Amino acid sequence: MSKKFSASMFDALKGAMADQRSGGNFKDILKTPIGNNFLVRLVPDVNDISKTMYHYFSHGWKSLATGQFVSTVCPTTVGNRCSICEERVRLYRGDDEDKENAKLLGRKEQWLVNVYVVDDPTSSENNGSIKMVRYGKQLDKVIRDATEGVDKDEFGARVFDLTDDGCNLRIAVEKNDGGYPTYVSSKFLRESAIDGMTDSKIEKTYDGLFELDKVFEQKSSEEVKEILDTHFFCRVSSASVADQLPKEESGGTEVVTNTAPVEATVEKVVDDTVVPESTATASDSDDNVQDKLNDLMKDL
């Protein structure tokens, strides 16, 4: 019996999305640089509809020990205590300097979803393939409006339909006044066929989905505390920093590897994506580094 995304599955999916509100591989995440429009079709996990979206929280900052960007999934994602969150709260209760340092430890809410790429204007080889889209609150609002909000009568289950009755999501990546990407102009389009899509290709698409909850490593509360101790409090000697650094994960939980080079490229997560931001050199003064750190985290 062939798989099909049914009305009952859509109802279950909306329930799973509501539950998430309360509660692959890194290279397979679609890159969405500023100044481009991407067409994708959201793909439901017909084998386990509750896993259609992966909802998680993350922390990321420029390490005060190495100068490189370090990030981790927040333990609150799975309902555990997080020493980074607790330290952030403690700092916000302190003086002005503590409050500034607390900004480094912001917690970011994000989602992952499988998509069929209809048109990637930056990498045509992605067209017709399955990728993941990592998104934040802006795109989440667009999706929720279409499935359970003001646009549900127009779109509803059709945003997950791979047939001619389905609707593409146009991800519009623009630049805001701060120079960062914004996705507020993104929207679902009227129903349309996907070139070359057949029943057998739909089956193949369903069988080729990424396991979203396995893309990023979920570290234990103890491991997260070690990251905080090493990269915020600098509680290790310089000789041992290399051993304490999180290793590069196949799923991209950390983007830091080995020790800090003389010049380290920094990546910033801005709402829905990771974009190159700036470089930090060994000659930077402490004040300049702090300024860059503050700028790095102001939108997280």
Backbone bond lengths (Angstrom), bond angles and torsions (degrees), N, CA, C in turn:
res aa  C-N    CA-C-N  psi(-1)  N-CA   C-N-CA  omega(-1)  CA-C   N-CA-C  phi
1 M - - - 1.474 - - 1.525 108.67 -
2 S 1.325 116.53 129.88 1.457 119.98 -178.04 1.522 110.93 -74.64
3 K 1.325 114.92 152.54 1.461 120.62 177.88 1.524 109.17 -80.01
4 K 1.337 116.88 147.42 1.451 121.49 177.92 1.516 108.66 -150.94
5 F 1.316 115.20 140.38 1.463 120.11 177.30 1.510 107.84 -81.90
6 S 1.327 117.33 111.62 1.452 122.66 -173.16 1.524 111.85 -102.71
7 A 1.337 115.12 171.18 1.462 120.75 177.87 1.520 110.75 -62.94
8 S 1.330 116.89 -37.95 1.466 119.79 179.59 1.523 110.88 -66.16
9 M 1.336 117.08 -35.97 1.459 120.82 176.56 1.521 110.18 -64.76
10 F 1.345 116.42 -39.22 1.465 119.57 179.71 1.521 110.17 -64.56
11 D 1.323 117.57 -40.01 1.466 120.60 177.08 1.527 110.61 -61.99
12 A 1.352 116.10 -41.63 1.462 120.09 178.72 1.517 111.06 -66.03
13 L 1.333 116.49 -36.83 1.462 120.89 179.25 1.519 110.93 -64.92
14 K 1.341 117.91 -41.98 1.463 120.00 178.43 1.520 110.66 -62.98
15 G 1.337 115.98 -35.97 1.452 119.42 176.99 1.512 111.83 -66.03
16 A 1.327 116.60 -40.02 1.472 120.55 178.70 1.513 110.66 -65.71
17 M 1.339 117.72 -38.75 1.464 121.03 178.53 1.516 110.25 -64.48
18 A 1.338 117.63 -38.79 1.458 120.59 178.59 1.516 110.66 -66.56
19 D 1.345 116.81 -39.45 1.465 120.49 178.66 1.520 110.47 -62.97
20 Q 1.331 117.47 -38.31 1.451 121.25 -177.97 1.519 111.06 -65.89
21 R 1.317 118.59 -30.45 1.461 120.91 -179.64 1.519 109.99 -60.17
22 S 1.336 117.13 -35.52 1.456 119.84 -179.36 1.525 110.36 -91.74
23 G 0.556 117.75 -23.81 1.428 118.08 -174.42 1.508 118.90 -113.07
24 G 20.780 142.74 -97.92 1.420 133.53 125.00 1.529 113.28 91.03
25 N 0.952 105.34 -117.01 1.455 108.65 -169.97 1.516 108.12 -178.77
26 F 1.334 115.88 143.86 1.455 120.61 -175.87 1.527 112.85 -55.94
27 K 1.319 116.51 -36.58 1.467 119.86 -177.79 1.528 112.12 -70.55
28 D 1.311 116.99 -13.69 1.457 120.79 179.57 1.523 112.98 -90.89
29 I 1.329 116.77 6.02 1.462 121.02 172.45 1.533 108.20 -83.86
30 L 1.317 116.25 126.44 1.462 120.83 -176.48 1.525 110.75 -63.48
31 K 1.318 116.22 127.92 1.463 121.44 176.12 1.522 108.53 -84.93
32 T 1.340 115.62 132.96 1.465 120.25 -175.84 1.527 110.28 -128.96
33 P 1.325 117.85 76.60 1.473 120.15 -178.91 1.524 112.30 -66.72
34 I 1.321 114.11 155.31 1.466 121.91 -178.78 1.535 111.06 -59.67
35 G 1.334 114.25 143.10 1.459 119.99 175.13 1.510 114.38 91.88
36 N 1.336 116.99 15.13 1.458 120.80 -178.00 1.525 110.98 -132.13
37 N 1.349 114.55 156.31 1.457 122.34 174.23 1.524 108.79 -117.43
38 F 1.320 116.43 127.49 1.458 122.32 -177.95 1.522 109.36 -113.74
39 L 1.331 116.21 136.07 1.456 121.11 175.68 1.523 109.25 -106.55
40 V 1.339 116.32 123.04 1.463 121.06 178.87 1.525 108.36 -137.16
41 R 1.329 115.79 158.08 1.461 122.15 171.63 1.527 106.85 -116.17
42 L 1.320 117.00 123.60 1.451 120.88 177.52 1.525 109.93 -64.12
43 V 1.337 116.33 140.21 1.459 120.62 -177.02 1.528 109.35 -118.57
44 P 1.332 117.96 123.46 1.464 120.49 179.07 1.526 110.76 -79.48
45 D 1.311 116.83 152.56 1.457 121.69 172.89 1.528 107.01 -88.14
46 V 1.327 116.91 94.70 1.462 120.82 -173.91 1.521 112.34 -71.40
47 N 1.346 117.26 -16.20 1.455 120.67 177.93 1.525 111.85 -80.98
48 D 1.337 116.71 -32.99 1.459 122.65 176.59 1.519 106.91 -148.41
49 I 1.332 115.78 90.91 1.463 120.73 -171.12 1.517 112.01 -60.17
50 S 1.341 117.91 -25.62 1.468 121.17 -179.31 1.519 111.84 -68.26
51 K 1.340 117.28 -15.11 1.464 121.46 -179.23 1.523 112.42 -100.46
52 T 1.327 117.83 15.05 1.462 120.69 179.60 1.519 111.37 -62.70
53 M 1.337 116.94 -38.93 1.458 122.09 173.99 1.528 108.67 -119.11
54 Y 1.324 114.94 144.39 1.459 120.35 172.12 1.520 107.70 -111.51
55 H 1.315 115.75 119.13 1.460 122.92 -176.89 1.521 108.34 -106.07
56 Y 1.340 117.25 127.07 1.461 119.65 -177.11 1.524 110.55 -150.21
57 F 1.335 114.28 166.55 1.456 122.35 175.59 1.530 108.04 -118.29
58 S 1.329 116.03 151.18 1.464 119.14 -178.53 1.523 110.62 -143.87
59 H 1.316 114.89 158.09 1.467 123.12 172.70 1.522 107.91 -120.74
60 G 1.327 116.98 146.82 1.453 120.02 175.70 1.515 111.07 -159.19
61 W 1.311 117.08 137.80 1.462 121.12 177.24 1.525 109.24 -158.80
62 K 1.299 114.52 167.67 1.459 120.52 177.60 1.523 107.63 -81.91
63 S 1.327 116.35 119.08 1.461 121.55 -174.60 1.520 111.49 -57.07
64 L 1.336 115.61 131.36 1.456 120.40 175.83 1.525 111.34 -78.05
65 A 1.339 116.70 -8.66 1.459 120.64 179.45 1.523 111.83 -96.37
66 T 1.346 117.13 -34.51 1.457 120.09 -173.06 1.520 114.28 -119.87
67 G 1.333 117.39 -18.61 1.455 120.33 -177.13 1.503 113.97 83.74
68 Q 1.346 118.73 1.12 1.453 121.69 179.50 1.521 110.44 -104.24
69 F 1.331 115.32 158.64 1.450 120.46 179.87 1.523 109.78 -75.26
70 V 1.321 116.32 134.42 1.456 122.30 178.34 1.516 108.54 -129.93
71 S 1.325 117.49 140.48 1.463 120.22 -179.93 1.511 110.09 -144.62
72 T 1.312 115.21 158.75 1.460 120.58 178.30 1.520 109.57 -155.95
73 V 1.321 115.82 151.87 1.456 120.64 172.99 1.528 108.10 -69.64
74 C 1.336 116.27 134.36 1.463 121.30 -179.07 1.529 109.74 -73.92
75 P 1.343 117.56 134.22 1.472 120.58 178.60 1.529 113.55 -59.03
76 T 1.347 118.36 -21.12 1.463 119.29 178.05 1.525 111.40 -64.84
77 T 1.335 117.37 -15.99 1.463 121.51 176.06 1.527 110.64 -55.47
78 V 1.330 116.18 -37.62 1.468 120.90 -179.17 1.525 111.37 -110.93
79 G 1.332 116.17 19.10 1.450 120.58 174.25 1.511 116.20 82.69
80 N 1.341 117.66 17.02 1.459 121.01 179.21 1.529 111.18 -99.94
81 R 1.327 115.99 161.49 1.459 120.89 176.33 1.524 110.36 -68.47
82 C 1.331 115.28 148.84 1.469 120.38 -178.69 1.524 109.11 -128.24
83 S 1.326 115.85 119.75 1.466 120.10 -178.95 1.524 111.32 -67.67
84 I 1.339 118.13 -27.54 1.464 120.74 178.41 1.529 109.61 -68.89
85 C 1.325 117.27 -44.71 1.466 120.71 177.07 1.525 111.03 -61.44
86 E 1.332 116.45 -42.02 1.458 120.53 -178.29 1.521 111.42 -66.21
87 E 1.327 116.89 -38.59 1.458 120.33 178.11 1.522 110.37 -67.78
88 R 1.313 116.62 -37.33 1.465 120.12 178.38 1.526 110.94 -62.11
89 V 1.324 117.30 -43.34 1.460 121.52 178.03 1.527 110.40 -62.76
90 R 1.334 116.03 -42.74 1.470 120.15 -179.63 1.525 110.74 -61.56
91 L 1.329 116.84 -42.45 1.461 120.35 -179.14 1.519 111.70 -66.93
92 Y 1.324 117.30 -37.84 1.462 119.88 179.91 1.525 112.08 -64.92
93 R 1.305 117.25 -18.90 1.460 121.10 177.79 1.529 111.91 -88.47
94 G 1.332 116.49 -2.14 1.456 120.95 -176.51 1.510 113.20 -94.28
95 D 1.343 115.23 -155.46 1.466 120.43 -178.58 1.525 110.44 -80.45
96 D 1.340 115.76 -175.00 1.467 120.14 -175.59 1.524 111.85 -61.41
97 E 1.333 116.88 -38.62 1.461 119.44 179.41 1.519 110.57 -64.62
98 D 1.340 116.97 -41.26 1.459 120.36 177.68 1.528 110.80 -61.79
99 K 1.324 116.26 -41.80 1.459 120.34 -179.32 1.522 110.90 -62.54
100 E 1.335 116.94 -37.95 1.462 120.28 177.17 1.527 110.60 -65.17
101 N 1.331 116.63 -42.83 1.469 120.29 179.14 1.520 111.47 -65.34
102 A 1.332 116.64 -31.11 1.463 120.35 179.69 1.521 111.80 -62.46
103 K 1.330 116.52 -27.84 1.464 120.01 -178.94 1.522 111.86 -63.32
104 L 1.335 116.62 -24.47 1.459 119.89 178.81 1.515 111.98 -67.06
105 L 1.325 117.08 -25.38 1.454 121.69 -170.07 1.528 112.52 -103.91
106 G 1.316 116.88 26.57 1.460 119.89 -179.06 1.524 112.11 -60.56
107 R 1.320 115.55 151.20 1.456 121.44 177.86 1.522 109.03 -106.25
108 K 1.340 116.05 132.07 1.460 121.58 -175.45 1.525 109.87 -112.46
109 E 1.321 115.40 136.54 1.465 121.87 177.99 1.524 109.34 -97.06
110 Q 1.351 116.51 128.77 1.461 120.84 -177.30 1.523 110.81 -143.43
111 W 1.330 114.42 166.72 1.461 122.04 178.45 1.522 109.32 -137.24
112 L 1.336 115.55 158.13 1.463 123.49 169.93 1.525 108.26 -125.57
113 V 1.333 116.92 144.12 1.456 121.53 174.88 1.526 108.42 -146.31
114 N 1.325 116.32 144.76 1.462 120.95 173.69 1.522 109.81 -76.04
115 V 1.322 116.65 140.37 1.458 120.65 177.45 1.525 109.78 -136.80
116 Y 1.324 115.10 151.66 1.459 122.00 167.79 1.521 105.95 -95.67
117 V 1.329 116.96 122.79 1.469 120.94 -175.46 1.528 109.40 -81.96
118 V 1.325 115.70 114.45 1.461 121.49 177.78 1.521 110.33 -85.82
119 D 1.336 116.15 -44.12 1.475 119.19 179.21 1.521 109.73 -151.77
120 D 1.316 115.46 117.38 1.465 122.76 172.98 1.524 106.52 -113.32
121 P 1.335 118.51 103.25 1.467 120.61 -175.92 1.522 113.92 -68.65
122 T 1.328 117.23 -13.74 1.465 120.18 -178.72 1.524 112.83 -96.75
123 S 1.330 117.08 -22.63 1.472 121.40 -178.77 1.518 108.42 -147.51
124 S 1.319 116.25 89.56 1.467 120.34 -175.23 1.521 112.42 -62.44
125 E 1.342 117.51 -20.80 1.465 119.65 179.19 1.524 112.16 -67.10
126 N 1.325 116.33 -16.60 1.463 119.84 177.20 1.521 112.73 -78.67
127 N 1.333 117.28 -18.14 1.462 120.36 -177.35 1.525 110.34 -62.31
128 G 1.325 115.50 131.27 1.452 120.30 -179.16 1.515 114.28 85.56
129 S 1.327 116.72 6.49 1.466 120.26 -179.37 1.523 110.66 -112.17
130 I 1.322 115.41 168.84 1.457 121.80 176.53 1.523 108.11 -96.78
131 K 1.309 116.07 128.05 1.461 122.01 175.83 1.528 108.59 -131.46
132 M 1.297 115.58 173.94 1.452 120.69 171.69 1.522 108.90 -110.14
133 V 1.312 116.15 143.10 1.461 121.82 171.60 1.522 107.19 -108.70
134 R 1.320 115.11 125.55 1.468 120.94 173.54 1.526 106.94 -99.81
135 Y 1.325 116.38 126.49 1.453 118.78 -173.75 1.520 111.36 -140.71
136 G 1.330 113.87 163.83 1.449 121.46 -179.99 1.513 111.15 -115.70
137 K 1.314 116.72 -154.29 1.461 121.62 -170.05 1.523 113.36 -67.10
138 Q 1.336 117.97 -29.23 1.458 119.36 -178.86 1.529 111.29 -65.18
139 L 1.334 116.82 -51.15 1.457 119.42 178.98 1.524 111.74 -71.88
140 D 1.316 117.01 -30.18 1.457 119.36 176.83 1.527 110.45 -60.49
141 K 1.327 116.71 -39.79 1.472 120.22 178.19 1.522 110.66 -64.12
142 V 1.337 117.25 -41.42 1.462 120.78 179.08 1.528 110.05 -60.49
143 I 1.324 116.56 -44.85 1.474 120.98 -178.18 1.520 110.83 -67.72
144 R 1.332 116.99 -42.96 1.469 119.91 -178.45 1.523 111.66 -69.44
145 D 1.319 116.91 -36.84 1.466 119.27 176.27 1.525 110.79 -60.71
146 A 1.344 116.10 -37.28 1.465 120.55 -177.19 1.530 112.57 -77.29
147 T 1.323 117.59 -28.51 1.458 119.95 -174.19 1.525 113.84 -99.88
148 E 1.338 116.89 -29.57 1.458 118.48 -176.20 1.518 113.09 -144.22
149 G 1.335 116.85 3.74 1.459 120.92 -175.71 1.514 113.00 -112.02
150 V 1.328 115.22 -141.73 1.462 121.24 -171.58 1.527 113.67 -64.73
151 D 1.350 117.13 -23.18 1.470 120.30 -177.91 1.523 112.83 -105.72
152 K 1.324 118.47 13.45 1.470 120.51 -173.65 1.531 112.35 -64.46
153 D 1.347 117.94 -33.14 1.459 119.25 -179.55 1.522 111.48 -70.11
154 E 1.328 116.05 -28.89 1.470 119.87 -179.82 1.524 111.86 -81.99
155 F 1.323 116.54 -34.97 1.470 119.70 -174.31 1.532 112.77 -116.49
156 G 1.307 118.11 -69.16 1.459 120.69 179.12 1.522 112.86 56.52
157 A 1.338 116.07 -130.82 1.468 121.30 -175.30 1.521 112.82 -65.85
158 R 1.333 117.51 -16.19 1.465 120.02 -175.88 1.530 112.80 -66.42
159 V 1.330 117.55 -19.17 1.470 118.36 179.15 1.527 110.79 -70.84
160 F 1.344 117.63 -14.29 1.469 121.35 178.24 1.528 112.06 -109.28
161 D 1.312 117.88 8.39 1.457 123.00 -174.06 1.529 109.87 -93.68
162 L 1.327 116.83 122.93 1.464 121.21 -178.70 1.530 112.93 -87.06
163 T 1.329 117.78 -3.03 1.459 120.74 -179.35 1.529 110.40 -86.14
164 D 1.350 115.04 -172.54 1.466 120.62 -179.78 1.520 112.34 -63.79
165 D 1.331 117.34 -18.01 1.468 120.91 -179.13 1.526 112.56 -85.32
166 G 1.336 117.00 -4.57 1.458 121.21 -176.14 1.515 113.38 -82.19
167 C 1.340 114.79 165.75 1.468 121.33 -177.28 1.526 110.68 -123.49
168 N 1.321 115.88 132.41 1.462 120.73 177.41 1.525 111.11 -77.85
169 L 1.319 114.91 151.38 1.464 121.59 169.26 1.521 107.89 -98.78
170 R 1.319 115.82 122.45 1.470 120.05 174.11 1.524 107.81 -94.42
171 I 1.332 115.51 112.43 1.466 121.53 178.29 1.526 107.24 -91.24
172 A 1.318 115.68 106.76 1.464 121.47 179.99 1.526 108.42 -97.67
173 V 1.332 115.74 119.28 1.469 120.55 -176.38 1.525 108.12 -108.46
174 E 1.328 115.27 107.73 1.459 121.54 -178.34 1.526 109.73 -115.39
175 K 1.314 115.52 174.44 1.466 120.90 179.38 1.527 109.07 -108.10
176 N 1.344 115.53 129.54 1.456 118.24 177.98 1.526 110.86 -86.02
177 D 1.316 117.59 -176.70 1.466 121.18 -176.19 1.527 112.16 -63.33
178 G 1.324 116.99 -24.96 1.466 120.60 178.70 1.510 113.56 -85.75
179 G 1.342 116.63 -2.48 1.455 120.39 179.55 1.514 113.70 89.10
180 Y 1.340 116.68 7.76 1.458 120.98 -178.18 1.526 110.16 -100.96
181 P 1.337 117.80 158.41 1.462 119.68 179.90 1.528 112.28 -68.92
182 T 1.315 115.87 141.73 1.459 121.95 174.07 1.530 108.45 -130.55
183 Y 1.337 116.63 148.30 1.460 122.14 -172.32 1.526 111.65 -121.84
184 V 1.336 117.02 16.26 1.462 121.27 -172.79 1.523 112.47 -66.38
185 S 1.315 119.04 -20.01 1.467 121.46 -179.84 1.522 112.46 -89.07
186 S 1.324 117.35 -0.10 1.464 120.99 179.12 1.521 109.97 -68.04
187 K 1.331 116.89 148.14 1.466 119.66 179.60 1.527 109.88 -163.67
188 F 1.335 114.54 162.51 1.447 120.92 173.29 1.523 109.17 -85.19
189 L 1.331 115.23 145.26 1.462 121.62 -178.28 1.525 110.01 -103.86
190 R 1.303 116.28 169.56 1.464 120.79 179.25 1.521 110.16 -63.99
191 E 1.332 116.57 162.08 1.468 120.77 -174.97 1.530 111.37 -58.64
192 S 1.324 114.47 144.65 1.463 120.14 -179.47 1.517 109.70 -160.45
193 A 1.309 114.76 154.46 1.468 120.42 177.01 1.526 109.67 -79.55
194 I 1.320 116.06 151.60 1.460 121.92 173.17 1.519 107.42 -98.19
195 D 1.323 117.06 123.74 1.464 121.17 -178.49 1.529 110.66 -53.86
196 G 1.327 115.38 128.51 1.460 120.59 175.03 1.519 115.04 80.01
197 M 1.332 118.31 1.57 1.459 120.43 -178.53 1.527 110.14 -78.50
198 T 1.307 116.12 128.38 1.458 123.16 178.00 1.521 108.88 -128.96
199 D 1.333 116.36 170.73 1.457 120.12 177.90 1.523 110.96 -58.95
200 S 1.325 116.14 -40.99 1.464 119.16 -179.05 1.522 111.32 -68.72
201 K 1.327 117.14 -34.07 1.462 119.72 178.40 1.525 110.73 -72.12
202 I 1.322 116.76 -32.57 1.463 119.77 174.91 1.521 109.43 -62.56
203 E 1.339 116.71 -44.51 1.459 120.93 177.21 1.528 110.88 -58.80
204 K 1.322 116.03 -44.36 1.462 120.91 -179.45 1.521 110.84 -64.58
205 T 1.327 116.59 -37.76 1.464 120.78 178.38 1.513 110.68 -63.13
206 Y 1.346 116.59 -46.33 1.460 120.00 178.47 1.530 111.97 -60.07
207 D 1.323 115.72 -35.62 1.472 119.84 -178.06 1.526 112.55 -77.14
208 G 1.334 116.97 -15.58 1.462 119.92 -174.68 1.516 114.91 -105.06
209 L 1.325 117.68 16.10 1.460 120.58 -177.08 1.524 111.41 -70.57
210 F 1.321 115.22 149.88 1.463 121.56 175.93 1.529 109.70 -81.08
211 E 1.322 115.48 146.47 1.464 120.80 174.01 1.525 107.42 -82.55
212 L 1.291 115.97 98.38 1.463 121.96 -169.09 1.525 113.12 -62.64
213 D 1.322 116.80 -34.95 1.464 119.14 -177.47 1.518 113.05 -77.95
214 K 1.345 116.70 1.99 1.461 120.36 178.80 1.534 112.37 -114.81
215 V 1.337 116.16 4.05 1.462 119.62 -178.94 1.523 110.92 -68.79
216 F 1.334 116.58 -44.80 1.456 121.60 -179.35 1.521 109.72 -109.56
217 E 1.295 116.02 139.14 1.463 120.13 178.57 1.525 110.13 -71.21
218 Q 1.314 115.80 130.34 1.460 120.89 174.90 1.517 108.53 -90.07
219 K 1.317 116.89 102.99 1.459 121.22 -177.72 1.531 110.75 -78.22
220 S 1.313 115.18 154.50 1.453 120.51 177.54 1.530 109.61 -72.93
221 S 1.326 115.93 164.81 1.461 120.18 177.68 1.522 110.92 -60.15
222 E 1.327 116.66 -34.84 1.475 120.83 179.59 1.525 110.75 -67.75
223 E 1.333 116.93 -41.01 1.469 120.26 179.56 1.530 110.69 -66.52
224 V 1.324 116.70 -38.39 1.466 120.33 178.27 1.522 110.13 -65.59
225 K 1.317 117.34 -38.97 1.469 120.86 177.19 1.523 110.65 -62.07
226 E 1.337 116.79 -37.25 1.459 120.15 178.32 1.529 111.12 -65.25
227 I 1.336 116.54 -37.83 1.461 120.35 176.47 1.528 110.01 -62.88
228 L 1.330 116.69 -43.59 1.464 121.14 177.96 1.520 110.94 -61.64
229 D 1.322 116.96 -46.33 1.470 120.93 -179.36 1.525 111.08 -61.29
230 T 1.340 115.99 -41.90 1.462 120.29 -175.47 1.521 112.42 -75.73
231 H 1.325 117.38 -45.36 1.461 120.80 -167.36 1.523 114.43 -104.61
232 F 1.328 117.02 -3.26 1.462 119.83 174.49 1.528 110.81 -119.03
233 F 1.336 116.06 -48.17 1.459 119.93 179.78 1.525 112.78 -89.32
234 C 1.355 117.19 -12.52 1.478 121.91 179.71 1.541 110.29 55.13
235 R 1.303 116.19 48.34 1.452 120.56 -176.16 1.526 113.49 -92.07
236 V 1.322 115.90 30.66 1.460 120.67 173.78 1.514 108.14 -133.59
237 S 1.312 116.81 153.92 1.467 120.35 178.03 1.511 108.83 -72.12
238 S 1.333 116.11 155.41 1.460 120.37 -179.16 1.513 111.74 -59.52
239 A 1.336 117.75 -29.83 1.457 121.12 -178.51 1.514 111.74 -69.44
240 S 1.344 116.50 -24.66 1.464 119.14 -175.89 1.513 112.80 -103.81
241 V 1.341 118.13 1.01 1.455 120.77 -177.53 1.523 110.91 -58.83
242 A 1.336 117.36 -40.39 1.463 120.10 -177.96 1.518 111.45 -59.91
243 D 1.331 116.89 -38.10 1.457 119.89 179.60 1.520 111.88 -72.69
244 Q 1.342 117.30 -26.49 1.452 121.18 -176.69 1.523 112.73 -86.12
245 L 1.350 117.18 -18.66 1.454 119.79 -176.85 1.521 111.43 -64.67
246 P 1.338 118.85 139.41 1.445 121.01 172.69 1.518 109.62 -61.55
247 K 1.318 117.19 136.63 1.452 120.77 178.79 1.516 109.47 -79.77
248 E 1.337 115.61 157.76 1.451 119.99 -179.13 1.516 109.09 -66.00
249 E 1.328 116.13 128.82 1.453 121.54 -177.41 1.524 109.24 -95.72
250 S 1.353 115.78 146.46 1.452 118.90 176.30 1.516 110.85 -62.48
251 G 1.348 116.20 -28.66 1.454 119.84 179.27 1.504 113.51 -90.86
252 G 1.325 118.82 -4.54 1.451 120.90 174.42 1.506 114.88 84.86
253 T 1.340 118.69 20.65 1.451 119.05 179.12 1.511 110.40 -58.72
254 E 1.327 116.87 -42.09 1.456 120.55 174.41 1.518 109.21 -115.74
255 V 1.332 116.85 142.97 1.449 120.23 175.64 1.519 110.72 -107.79
256 V 1.334 116.77 18.36 1.449 122.22 -178.04 1.518 109.26 -108.68
257 T 1.309 116.96 136.26 1.449 120.54 174.26 1.516 109.60 -136.02
258 N 1.333 115.10 142.25 1.458 122.48 174.53 1.530 112.72 56.60
259 T 1.341 116.69 -153.16 1.459 120.25 -177.37 1.519 110.52 -92.86
260 A 1.314 115.93 166.33 1.459 120.28 -177.79 1.527 110.31 -71.61
261 P 1.332 117.99 128.26 1.458 120.67 174.81 1.523 110.03 -76.98
262 V 1.324 115.83 176.71 1.459 119.32 178.62 1.512 110.24 -60.73
263 E 1.349 116.82 -38.71 1.455 120.18 175.73 1.513 107.77 -125.38
264 A 1.332 117.33 124.20 1.460 121.68 -174.89 1.513 109.81 -119.86
265 T 1.346 116.52 124.11 1.451 120.23 176.63 1.516 109.29 -73.89
266 V 1.327 115.78 133.68 1.455 121.76 -179.03 1.520 108.60 -103.75
267 E 1.334 117.07 138.64 1.449 121.33 173.89 1.516 108.57 -112.94
268 K 1.328 115.85 138.33 1.464 120.94 -178.37 1.516 109.54 -117.61
269 V 1.318 117.17 133.21 1.446 121.25 173.84 1.515 107.70 -89.60
270 V 1.321 116.75 116.04 1.458 121.46 -179.54 1.520 108.28 -119.42
271 D 1.321 115.74 102.84 1.453 125.27 179.47 1.520 113.03 57.45
272 D 1.339 119.67 -75.09 1.446 119.73 -171.02 1.521 114.74 -116.10
273 T 1.311 119.05 -3.53 1.456 117.75 -173.51 1.506 111.17 -152.81
274 V 1.335 116.19 171.14 1.453 122.09 175.66 1.514 107.90 -106.58
275 V 1.318 117.00 125.41 1.458 120.70 -177.81 1.513 109.89 -127.91
276 P 1.346 118.03 145.55 1.463 119.90 175.08 1.512 109.12 -61.25
277 E 1.334 116.30 138.34 1.460 118.26 -176.26 1.524 111.98 -116.87
278 S 1.306 119.14 -65.32 1.458 119.98 -174.34 1.503 108.81 -158.26
279 T 1.317 116.20 -177.54 1.455 120.74 175.77 1.499 109.52 -122.45
280 A 1.328 115.33 151.35 1.457 121.09 177.69 1.520 108.12 -125.44
281 T 1.306 117.17 123.82 1.446 120.34 -176.74 1.507 110.67 -104.90
282 A 1.330 114.96 164.41 1.453 120.51 -179.23 1.521 111.47 -66.33
283 S 1.325 117.42 -17.10 1.463 120.40 -178.39 1.521 113.10 -89.40
284 D 1.365 117.73 -4.28 1.461 120.07 179.15 1.517 110.32 -60.83
285 S 1.331 116.17 138.27 1.455 119.56 174.49 1.504 109.93 -74.09
286 D 1.352 116.93 162.84 1.459 120.77 178.90 1.524 111.27 -59.44
287 D 1.347 116.96 -39.82 1.457 120.13 -179.73 1.514 111.27 -64.88
288 N 1.333 117.16 -42.59 1.454 120.57 179.87 1.517 111.09 -64.84
289 V 1.328 116.26 -41.48 1.457 120.06 178.85 1.519 110.24 -61.62
290 Q 1.352 117.01 -44.42 1.458 120.00 -179.79 1.523 110.78 -63.06
291 D 1.347 116.57 -39.82 1.463 119.86 178.34 1.524 110.60 -61.23
292 K 1.326 115.89 -43.01 1.460 119.48 -179.89 1.519 111.29 -66.87
293 L 1.331 116.06 -37.54 1.460 119.54 177.99 1.512 111.08 -63.11
294 N 1.328 116.40 -44.17 1.455 120.80 179.29 1.516 111.09 -61.47
295 D 1.354 116.84 -42.38 1.435 121.61 178.99 1.515 110.71 -66.14
296 L 1.336 115.31 -38.02 1.462 120.59 -177.42 1.508 111.62 -61.39
297 M 1.326 117.47 -37.18 1.442 121.08 -171.34 1.527 114.26 -102.15
298 K 1.318 118.07 1.14 1.464 118.12 -170.06 1.523 112.61 -65.96
299 D 1.331 118.87 -23.03 1.461 120.22 -178.98 1.523 112.89 -102.61
300 L 1.336 116.62 2.30 1.458 117.97 -176.81 1.501 111.57 -85.08
